[in-house]
Amino acid sequence: MRLAATVGAAAKWGTAGHGDGTFQAPVTYSSGGQFPYSLAVGDVNGDGKPDLVVTNLYENSGSTNGSLGVLLGNGDGTSERVLRR
């Protein structure tokens, strides 16, 4: 089992289960914007590996526009940096 969550200004992703009800320490990735507020997991690029899509309230600290961050999964609980904003 894996978990993904938005925490503060980042996305936590790739915490793998040990099989005993506990998880490894989370890995923090940039969400590609400011104040991530929702996420979805799916195979965005068709490679069979789960990817993370994060919506951000703001594109950056001086913006009033939202943004979308796509983190392509490597299939091992890690991710590439944000693909798009």
Chimera marker file (.cmm) of the C-alpha trace (Angstrom):
<marker_set name="trace">
<marker id="1" x="0.000" y="0.000" z="0.000" r="1" g="1" b="0" radius="0.5"/>
<marker id="2" x="1.167" y="3.529" z="-0.744" r="1" g="1" b="0" radius="0.5"/>
<marker id="3" x="-0.018" y="6.874" z="0.584" r="1" g="1" b="0" radius="0.5"/>
<marker id="4" x="-0.093" y="10.331" z="-0.981" r="1" g="1" b="0" radius="0.5"/>
<marker id="5" x="-1.090" y="13.583" z="0.714" r="1" g="1" b="0" radius="0.5"/>
<marker id="6" x="-0.728" y="17.333" z="0.437" r="1" g="1" b="0" radius="0.5"/>
<marker id="7" x="0.994" y="18.832" z="3.469" r="1" g="1" b="0" radius="0.5"/>
<marker id="8" x="1.676" y="22.561" z="3.694" r="1" g="1" b="0" radius="0.5"/>
<marker id="9" x="3.290" y="23.640" z="0.425" r="1" g="1" b="0" radius="0.5"/>
<marker id="10" x="4.395" y="20.201" z="-0.761" r="1" g="1" b="0" radius="0.5"/>
<marker id="11" x="3.155" y="16.781" z="-1.806" r="1" g="1" b="0" radius="0.5"/>
<marker id="12" x="4.131" y="13.742" z="0.256" r="1" g="1" b="0" radius="0.5"/>
<marker id="13" x="4.345" y="10.697" z="-1.952" r="1" g="1" b="0" radius="0.5"/>
<marker id="14" x="5.769" y="7.219" z="-2.025" r="1" g="1" b="0" radius="0.5"/>
<marker id="15" x="5.359" y="5.976" z="1.529" r="1" g="1" b="0" radius="0.5"/>
<marker id="16" x="5.403" y="2.217" z="1.137" r="1" g="1" b="0" radius="0.5"/>
<marker id="17" x="3.836" y="-0.140" z="3.630" r="1" g="1" b="0" radius="0.5"/>
<marker id="18" x="5.971" y="-2.630" z="5.539" r="1" g="1" b="0" radius="0.5"/>
<marker id="19" x="3.113" y="-5.155" z="5.587" r="1" g="1" b="0" radius="0.5"/>
<marker id="20" x="2.693" y="-4.899" z="9.364" r="1" g="1" b="0" radius="0.5"/>
<marker id="21" x="0.470" y="-1.802" z="9.498" r="1" g="1" b="0" radius="0.5"/>
<marker id="22" x="3.389" y="0.652" z="9.483" r="1" g="1" b="0" radius="0.5"/>
<marker id="23" x="4.836" y="2.789" z="6.684" r="1" g="1" b="0" radius="0.5"/>
<marker id="24" x="8.254" y="3.984" z="5.603" r="1" g="1" b="0" radius="0.5"/>
<marker id="25" x="9.070" y="7.677" z="6.058" r="1" g="1" b="0" radius="0.5"/>
<marker id="26" x="7.371" y="9.889" z="3.418" r="1" g="1" b="0" radius="0.5"/>
<marker id="27" x="9.280" y="11.554" z="0.613" r="1" g="1" b="0" radius="0.5"/>
<marker id="28" x="8.514" y="15.234" z="-0.027" r="1" g="1" b="0" radius="0.5"/>
<marker id="29" x="8.201" y="16.601" z="-3.568" r="1" g="1" b="0" radius="0.5"/>
<marker id="30" x="7.373" y="20.080" z="-4.817" r="1" g="1" b="0" radius="0.5"/>
<marker id="31" x="3.796" y="20.309" z="-6.029" r="1" g="1" b="0" radius="0.5"/>
<marker id="32" x="4.762" y="22.814" z="-8.735" r="1" g="1" b="0" radius="0.5"/>
<marker id="33" x="2.929" y="25.692" z="-7.083" r="1" g="1" b="0" radius="0.5"/>
<marker id="34" x="1.788" y="27.196" z="-3.814" r="1" g="1" b="0" radius="0.5"/>
<marker id="35" x="-0.725" y="25.678" z="-1.362" r="1" g="1" b="0" radius="0.5"/>
<marker id="36" x="-1.609" y="22.283" z="-2.876" r="1" g="1" b="0" radius="0.5"/>
<marker id="37" x="-5.196" y="21.442" z="-2.022" r="1" g="1" b="0" radius="0.5"/>
<marker id="38" x="-6.212" y="18.314" z="-3.885" r="1" g="1" b="0" radius="0.5"/>
<marker id="39" x="-4.561" y="15.338" z="-5.520" r="1" g="1" b="0" radius="0.5"/>
<marker id="40" x="-5.333" y="12.319" z="-7.615" r="1" g="1" b="0" radius="0.5"/>
<marker id="41" x="-3.395" y="9.185" z="-8.464" r="1" g="1" b="0" radius="0.5"/>
<marker id="42" x="-3.612" y="7.637" z="-11.911" r="1" g="1" b="0" radius="0.5"/>
<marker id="43" x="-1.527" y="6.473" z="-14.849" r="1" g="1" b="0" radius="0.5"/>
<marker id="44" x="-1.197" y="9.811" z="-16.658" r="1" g="1" b="0" radius="0.5"/>
<marker id="45" x="1.373" y="8.789" z="-19.297" r="1" g="1" b="0" radius="0.5"/>
<marker id="46" x="0.237" y="5.191" z="-19.949" r="1" g="1" b="0" radius="0.5"/>
<marker id="47" x="3.378" y="3.430" z="-18.636" r="1" g="1" b="0" radius="0.5"/>
<marker id="48" x="1.490" y="1.312" z="-16.090" r="1" g="1" b="0" radius="0.5"/>
<marker id="49" x="2.995" y="3.169" z="-13.110" r="1" g="1" b="0" radius="0.5"/>
<marker id="50" x="0.921" y="5.353" z="-10.753" r="1" g="1" b="0" radius="0.5"/>
<marker id="51" x="1.445" y="9.098" z="-11.197" r="1" g="1" b="0" radius="0.5"/>
<marker id="52" x="0.404" y="11.941" z="-8.904" r="1" g="1" b="0" radius="0.5"/>
<marker id="53" x="-1.572" y="14.992" z="-10.064" r="1" g="1" b="0" radius="0.5"/>
<marker id="54" x="-1.759" y="17.929" z="-7.639" r="1" g="1" b="0" radius="0.5"/>
<marker id="55" x="-3.873" y="21.069" z="-7.937" r="1" g="1" b="0" radius="0.5"/>
<marker id="56" x="-2.402" y="24.189" z="-6.352" r="1" g="1" b="0" radius="0.5"/>
<marker id="57" x="-4.271" y="27.247" z="-5.155" r="1" g="1" b="0" radius="0.5"/>
<marker id="58" x="-1.601" y="29.541" z="-6.634" r="1" g="1" b="0" radius="0.5"/>
<marker id="59" x="1.002" y="29.160" z="-9.382" r="1" g="1" b="0" radius="0.5"/>
<marker id="60" x="3.579" y="31.055" z="-7.308" r="1" g="1" b="0" radius="0.5"/>
<marker id="61" x="3.697" y="33.513" z="-4.424" r="1" g="1" b="0" radius="0.5"/>
<marker id="62" x="2.832" y="36.551" z="-6.595" r="1" g="1" b="0" radius="0.5"/>
<marker id="63" x="0.082" y="34.926" z="-8.626" r="1" g="1" b="0" radius="0.5"/>
<marker id="64" x="-3.679" y="34.737" z="-8.293" r="1" g="1" b="0" radius="0.5"/>
<marker id="65" x="-3.888" y="31.861" z="-10.814" r="1" g="1" b="0" radius="0.5"/>
<marker id="66" x="-4.007" y="28.229" z="-9.793" r="1" g="1" b="0" radius="0.5"/>
<marker id="67" x="-1.733" y="25.553" z="-11.215" r="1" g="1" b="0" radius="0.5"/>
<marker id="68" x="-1.544" y="21.829" z="-11.836" r="1" g="1" b="0" radius="0.5"/>
<marker id="69" x="1.496" y="19.712" z="-10.995" r="1" g="1" b="0" radius="0.5"/>
<marker id="70" x="2.078" y="16.259" z="-12.498" r="1" g="1" b="0" radius="0.5"/>
<marker id="71" x="4.652" y="13.992" z="-10.856" r="1" g="1" b="0" radius="0.5"/>
<marker id="72" x="5.383" y="10.921" z="-12.961" r="1" g="1" b="0" radius="0.5"/>
<marker id="73" x="5.881" y="7.822" z="-10.820" r="1" g="1" b="0" radius="0.5"/>
<marker id="74" x="8.923" y="5.592" z="-11.275" r="1" g="1" b="0" radius="0.5"/>
<marker id="75" x="7.047" y="2.480" z="-10.118" r="1" g="1" b="0" radius="0.5"/>
<marker id="76" x="9.108" y="2.125" z="-6.932" r="1" g="1" b="0" radius="0.5"/>
<marker id="77" x="7.405" y="4.733" z="-4.735" r="1" g="1" b="0" radius="0.5"/>
<marker id="78" x="9.544" y="7.589" z="-6.039" r="1" g="1" b="0" radius="0.5"/>
<marker id="79" x="8.691" y="10.241" z="-8.576" r="1" g="1" b="0" radius="0.5"/>
<marker id="80" x="10.286" y="12.510" z="-11.119" r="1" g="1" b="0" radius="0.5"/>
<marker id="81" x="10.082" y="16.230" z="-10.388" r="1" g="1" b="0" radius="0.5"/>
<marker id="82" x="6.995" y="18.148" z="-11.476" r="1" g="1" b="0" radius="0.5"/>
<marker id="83" x="6.266" y="17.684" z="-15.173" r="1" g="1" b="0" radius="0.5"/>
<marker id="84" x="3.995" y="20.669" z="-15.752" r="1" g="1" b="0" radius="0.5"/>
<marker id="85" x="2.550" y="23.600" z="-14.004" r="1" g="1" b="0" radius="0.5"/>
<link id1="1" id2="2" r="1" g="1" b="0" radius="0.2"/>
<link id1="2" id2="3" r="1" g="1" b="0" radius="0.2"/>
<link id1="3" id2="4" r="1" g="1" b="0" radius="0.2"/>
<link id1="4" id2="5" r="1" g="1" b="0" radius="0.2"/>
<link id1="5" id2="6" r="1" g="1" b="0" radius="0.2"/>
<link id1="6" id2="7" r="1" g="1" b="0" radius="0.2"/>
<link id1="7" id2="8" r="1" g="1" b="0" radius="0.2"/>
<link id1="8" id2="9" r="1" g="1" b="0" radius="0.2"/>
<link id1="9" id2="10" r="1" g="1" b="0" radius="0.2"/>
<link id1="10" id2="11" r="1" g="1" b="0" radius="0.2"/>
<link id1="11" id2="12" r="1" g="1" b="0" radius="0.2"/>
<link id1="12" id2="13" r="1" g="1" b="0" radius="0.2"/>
<link id1="13" id2="14" r="1" g="1" b="0" radius="0.2"/>
<link id1="14" id2="15" r="1" g="1" b="0" radius="0.2"/>
<link id1="15" id2="16" r="1" g="1" b="0" radius="0.2"/>
<link id1="16" id2="17" r="1" g="1" b="0" radius="0.2"/>
<link id1="17" id2="18" r="1" g="1" b="0" radius="0.2"/>
<link id1="18" id2="19" r="1" g="1" b="0" radius="0.2"/>
<link id1="19" id2="20" r="1" g="1" b="0" radius="0.2"/>
<link id1="20" id2="21" r="1" g="1" b="0" radius="0.2"/>
<link id1="21" id2="22" r="1" g="1" b="0" radius="0.2"/>
<link id1="22" id2="23" r="1" g="1" b="0" radius="0.2"/>
<link id1="23" id2="24" r="1" g="1" b="0" radius="0.2"/>
<link id1="24" id2="25" r="1" g="1" b="0" radius="0.2"/>
<link id1="25" id2="26" r="1" g="1" b="0" radius="0.2"/>
<link id1="26" id2="27" r="1" g="1" b="0" radius="0.2"/>
<link id1="27" id2="28" r="1" g="1" b="0" radius="0.2"/>
<link id1="28" id2="29" r="1" g="1" b="0" radius="0.2"/>
<link id1="29" id2="30" r="1" g="1" b="0" radius="0.2"/>
<link id1="30" id2="31" r="1" g="1" b="0" radius="0.2"/>
<link id1="31" id2="32" r="1" g="1" b="0" radius="0.2"/>
<link id1="32" id2="33" r="1" g="1" b="0" radius="0.2"/>
<link id1="33" id2="34" r="1" g="1" b="0" radius="0.2"/>
<link id1="34" id2="35" r="1" g="1" b="0" radius="0.2"/>
<link id1="35" id2="36" r="1" g="1" b="0" radius="0.2"/>
<link id1="36" id2="37" r="1" g="1" b="0" radius="0.2"/>
<link id1="37" id2="38" r="1" g="1" b="0" radius="0.2"/>
<link id1="38" id2="39" r="1" g="1" b="0" radius="0.2"/>
<link id1="39" id2="40" r="1" g="1" b="0" radius="0.2"/>
<link id1="40" id2="41" r="1" g="1" b="0" radius="0.2"/>
<link id1="41" id2="42" r="1" g="1" b="0" radius="0.2"/>
<link id1="42" id2="43" r="1" g="1" b="0" radius="0.2"/>
<link id1="43" id2="44" r="1" g="1" b="0" radius="0.2"/>
<link id1="44" id2="45" r="1" g="1" b="0" radius="0.2"/>
<link id1="45" id2="46" r="1" g="1" b="0" radius="0.2"/>
<link id1="46" id2="47" r="1" g="1" b="0" radius="0.2"/>
<link id1="47" id2="48" r="1" g="1" b="0" radius="0.2"/>
<link id1="48" id2="49" r="1" g="1" b="0" radius="0.2"/>
<link id1="49" id2="50" r="1" g="1" b="0" radius="0.2"/>
<link id1="50" id2="51" r="1" g="1" b="0" radius="0.2"/>
<link id1="51" id2="52" r="1" g="1" b="0" radius="0.2"/>
<link id1="52" id2="53" r="1" g="1" b="0" radius="0.2"/>
<link id1="53" id2="54" r="1" g="1" b="0" radius="0.2"/>
<link id1="54" id2="55" r="1" g="1" b="0" radius="0.2"/>
<link id1="55" id2="56" r="1" g="1" b="0" radius="0.2"/>
<link id1="56" id2="57" r="1" g="1" b="0" radius="0.2"/>
<link id1="57" id2="58" r="1" g="1" b="0" radius="0.2"/>
<link id1="58" id2="59" r="1" g="1" b="0" radius="0.2"/>
<link id1="59" id2="60" r="1" g="1" b="0" radius="0.2"/>
<link id1="60" id2="61" r="1" g="1" b="0" radius="0.2"/>
<link id1="61" id2="62" r="1" g="1" b="0" radius="0.2"/>
<link id1="62" id2="63" r="1" g="1" b="0" radius="0.2"/>
<link id1="63" id2="64" r="1" g="1" b="0" radius="0.2"/>
<link id1="64" id2="65" r="1" g="1" b="0" radius="0.2"/>
<link id1="65" id2="66" r="1" g="1" b="0" radius="0.2"/>
<link id1="66" id2="67" r="1" g="1" b="0" radius="0.2"/>
<link id1="67" id2="68" r="1" g="1" b="0" radius="0.2"/>
<link id1="68" id2="69" r="1" g="1" b="0" radius="0.2"/>
<link id1="69" id2="70" r="1" g="1" b="0" radius="0.2"/>
<link id1="70" id2="71" r="1" g="1" b="0" radius="0.2"/>
<link id1="71" id2="72" r="1" g="1" b="0" radius="0.2"/>
<link id1="72" id2="73" r="1" g="1" b="0" radius="0.2"/>
<link id1="73" id2="74" r="1" g="1" b="0" radius="0.2"/>
<link id1="74" id2="75" r="1" g="1" b="0" radius="0.2"/>
<link id1="75" id2="76" r="1" g="1" b="0" radius="0.2"/>
<link id1="76" id2="77" r="1" g="1" b="0" radius="0.2"/>
<link id1="77" id2="78" r="1" g="1" b="0" radius="0.2"/>
<link id1="78" id2="79" r="1" g="1" b="0" radius="0.2"/>
<link id1="79" id2="80" r="1" g="1" b="0" radius="0.2"/>
<link id1="80" id2="81" r="1" g="1" b="0" radius="0.2"/>
<link id1="81" id2="82" r="1" g="1" b="0" radius="0.2"/>
<link id1="82" id2="83" r="1" g="1" b="0" radius="0.2"/>
<link id1="83" id2="84" r="1" g="1" b="0" radius="0.2"/>
<link id1="84" id2="85" r="1" g="1" b="0" radius="0.2"/>
</marker_set>
